[in-house]
Amino acid sequence: MILLRKLRISSAVIAVCLIASAHAEKADQDKPIVLEAEKVSVNDVQQVYELDGQVLLTKGSILITGEKGNIKVDPEGYEYVDVQGKPELTASFRQRREGPANEFMQGRGQAVSYNAKTELLNLKGDASLKRLLNMQMLDQLRGWKIDYDDVLQCYQVTSPPNAKAEDLPLAKAILSPRRKATLER
């Protein structure tokens, strides 16, 4: 039991960097954004879009769902997406990766944030993230907050900032051997 408590304390941050050749699909950058929701508010001057109710955002292979959303577009055309779920339905993210035809990153959490310029994905609140190849799980992470940097191909799982040792959720990572995954491509 003492070992488990120490493991929980030390699992406050799990960071893993991958050495692989696949990145987010670059063709996504040039695709239009398709927004669907019960209510959409558009401020074309400031390039800000507010979505409310059954949010569905599609941009190439990127698919983001949730209950409420906010999208900002910078002068260079990069999108900054924040989508929140609701207690009975989490927000989700899915994107095809460059390389193998059927490799995807798929995640969920109470909130999903995606920065298209830096290719940073943040999942917060009972979060999970999977890397799938042909719909088979290669990597899986679970925790309170997950950050994924697609450029560096690094995952980071963290606990809530004000969590007490006895309250910490156990961060968990299941990672496939890289050599085997690379050889099978």
Disulfide bonds with the S-S distance in Angstrom:
Cys17-Cys154 2.05
